[in-house]
């Protein structure tokens, strides 16, 4: 595929992504404001009461006294300029709050996705070598259990197991109380220890899916004519398996990886709540309880952009994995 057609393809995909993000922003705004509950009444309840005059003043200050189309137009104008507004409850810029929480969420999500992808693919490849062997059957049962278990249940079980039965890992927060937070080796080791359980919890479900998908895809590819031809040429089994079969079998796994990134972000909300992980999921949970519209919309916007970007990267990855797509 030449450079010019490739750049045209990238530009076309970027325009589609921008249109999709705009549609998601509008939909999120309408759905959030259509949900029951009044943020001003929530603020009044949290502060122990408020006079009707002050409540009316807050509605005017936040623009809640205007019609929904006017509020939407004002919000779109602010988003276009990079302003996501101020939090009703925390009284801080939403961009600042998201910026402070993004590193923790990205660390958790990327660690979970990488672990699930590589470990799940490896297990699927191993089980495809001898589909009727004991190892393949064990991996299949393990995958079914992981696929069926809810994320929050896995998190709670791991907390119980490793907090009372085998207290070997921290089960809450991102750092210890006595952590310096300076970014040194000791601080990174402390964060890594706190990261183990949330990462395991979030990755186990998706690891099971990638394992099943990789196994099925590998079995299909191993039955193809070009694999039989490669074996007839006398190529080593390892070369046939990893150089020829695995590359073709990765396509559906990569597809699911890109499409499920949004599901991983949604699962991060539950995991961050269970383990008190200071990320975007925890912030979204607190904002929903407090009817904090700007913060909710900011988190949804960031998550939508991440999902759209991941889908675009998945499309580009196809062109490096499969030469047929590059040629087209």
Secondary structure by P-SEA (a helix, b strand, c coil): ccaaaaaaaaaaaaaaaaaaaaaaaaaaaaaaaaccccaaaaaaaaaccccaaaaaaaaaaacccccaaaaaaaaaaaaaaccccccccccccaaaaaaaaaaaaaaaaaaaaaaaaaaaaaaaaaaaaccccaaaaaaaaaaaaaaaccaaaaaaaaaaaaacccccccccccccccccccccaaaaaaaaaaaaaaaaaaaaaaaaaaaaaaaaaaaaaaacaaaaaaaaaccccccccccccccccaaaaaaaaaaaaaaaaaaaaaaaaaaccccaaaaaaaaaaacaaaaaaaaaaaaaaaaaaaaaaaaaaaaacccccccc
